[in-house]
Amino acid sequence: MSVLPYPPAPELGWYEDDPQFDTTPQAHNDDSQQNLHDNHIEDWDSTVLSSSFTAKNPQIAYVLHNDVTGQDIVIKTSTLLGRKPSLDVPQGAQSARIDDPTRTISRNHAAISIDANGSLWIEDYGSLNGTYILHDGQETQVLKDSPVEITVPTSIRLGDLFFELTQQSD
């Protein structure tokens, strides 16, 4: 049986809706990088942190600490957590990259949010290895699209990494 090669791609202009390119030289525009971002196509597969969980002026800061990596993440506002979290978060929120030697944390794994009343919430963002709250020796799974209110101090498991969430001391 012989293998047939793929046919060549059609040349530009073959179809009516093909873009037309001007081949005359153009002067370099310093705003060209900005124009690239103005015409970007939204990433429909990205995670968006809800602005309703964004406290405008939180009074308290928290620290999410991992003993294995020694990483401390300061949480002063609603925070998207992940191995490589999206930078596209609502105004007033932040994203924080988690050092993950276990490779069990998703790119956009979970979010810790501070609501307008100052209450803390955690929500899983459809992670593969789950988000859990540990309380009195019991592990409770946090489900996608079901934020759970948390009290501090508490232990949280993201994938295979355990974190202690405490109030930051002044």
N, C-alpha and C positions, 0 to 999 in steps of 0.2 A: 504494500500500500504506500503510495507516495503522498507526501505532505504538500499541500497547496499553500503558497505564501499568501499573506494578507494582501489585498489590493492596496495601492497607494491611496493616501488621503486625498480627497478632492481639493482642487486648487481654489484659492480664494476667488470669490466672484461667481462660483458655480451656482450657488443658491441665491435667491433674491434677498434673503435676510442676512447675508454675509456682511460683516462690517467693511466699510470702504476706508482705505488708508491713503492719506495724502503722502506722497513720496518726496515732496519738496522739502529741503532742509528748513528746520525751524530754529529760532534762537532759543538758547537754554533759558528756562524759566526757573527761578529759585523756589517758586511755590510748587514745583512739580511733585515733591513728596507729599505736600499737604493735599494736592488734588487727588492723589492716589487714595488717601484716606477718606476724602469727601465722597467718593464714588464706590466705596466698598460694599460688598454684599454681606448682609448679616449672616452670622453663623447660627443657623437654626438649631444646631445640636448643642449649643452652649447653655450653661446654667445661668439663670438670672436670679439674684437675691432680691426678694420682695422688699420694696421700699416701705411697706407697712410695718416691718420689723426693724426699722432704723430709728433709734432714739436720737433726737436732735442734739441734746446736751446731757450726756450721761454724767452722773456725779461720781461713779465708782469705776475703777479699773480692775480687771481680773487678769490672772496669769494662768495659762495652760502649759503645764510643765510635763516633760517626758524624761524619766530617769535614764532610759537606755541611751538616748541621743544627747541628753543634756539641754535640749532645746526648750526655750521659754518663748511663748507667744503672748504678747500683751494684748488684751482685748479691752479696748475703750469704746468700741462701737461694734455694730453688727459685723461679723467676720465670716467669710467663706473660707473653709479649710480644705486643703487637698494637696496631693503630691505635686500638681502643677495647676493651681486654680486659675480660673478665668479672671482676667483683670477688669472685665466688664461687669461692675457692680454698681448699684445705685449710689447717688451722691450721698456722702456721709458714711458709707460702709467701706470695708476694706477686704482684701483677700490676703491669706497667709499661706505660704508654702511650708509643708511639713516635711522634715527630713525623715525618709522612710527606708531604712535598710532592709526591711522585711518585704517590700514591694507589695504590700497588701492594702495600701490606701489608694483610693481612686483619685483621678485628676481633680474632680470636684466632688469631694466626699461628703461633707456635712457643713452646716452653718450654725454658728452660735449667734443668736440675735438678742438684742436688748430692746424691749418694746418701749413705748412712750411712757409707761409707768415705771420703768427701770427693772422690770422682771426679765430674767434670763430664760431663753428657750434654745433648744437644740433640735435640729431637723436633719434627717438623712437625705442626701440628694441622689438616691438610687444607686448607692455604692454596691459593689460586688460583695465585699466582705463585711458589710454592716457597721452600724453605729450602736453602741450599747452604753447604758448608764448603770453603774455598779452602786448598789445601796444595800447595806445590811447583809452583805454576802450574796445578794441576788443580782443577777444580770437581767436588765430589761432592754429589749431591742427597741430602738427608735425606728419607726417605719417611715418610708418616703411619703411626703405630703401630709405628715401628721406630727407637727411640732409638739415637743414635750417640754413643759416648764421644769427647770432645774433649780435646785438650791445649792448654795456654795457653803462649805467645800463639798466637792463630789469627785468621784472617779469616773472617767469616760474611757471607753475602748473604741478606737477607730481602727478597723482591720485587726491586726495583731498587736498594735501598739496601745499601751495604757498611758493615760494622762491624768494628772491631778489638776482640777480647776479650783483655784483659790482666789480670794480677794487680795489685790495688790496692797502691800503695806506701804505707807507713805514714807 
